């Protein structure tokens, strides 16, 4: 998420993260996650988490790239 957030142009204010585990996001990654959430590229999981310390699957990465391409 951080890499994708860095390559996207700044679009204004980033939304505050509503995820239950937002406090687990490392400080260096918060801006990227906020940007992807603000743009609707990342929505988190159904249990209101984003699982920032877990690895993502290829399918999850593909969905993020697809969402970027269709914004």
C-alpha angles and dihedrals in degrees: 000000000000093000093048091046091053095053095049119088118252109261102184131272119011117225121243112258114252096194120126090227097043089119089065092063109106114246092244091056102045096090093053094048092046091050093050091046092048091052092048093244093119122037102166128229128308091258090062095256134119097196094220096183096051126089116252123232125241088251092055091049090049091052091052092050091046091050091050091051092051099048 
